[in-house]
């Protein structure tokens, strides 16, 4: 059985990786394709052609109290 400090370290690592940090979501401008349309247009300017845009995690977007 893991002790308290090991479990706390695992919870902290999970929180920083999946809740607090930056997330990669499909780009809303190009709908995740990386191009503005399907006719050979230039790369999307919002995501630089990757199809993903970085957004802050849900906890980081809450206003400070």
Helices and strands as residue ranges (DSSP letters): H 4-14, I 15-20, E 22-26, E 52-56, H 58-61
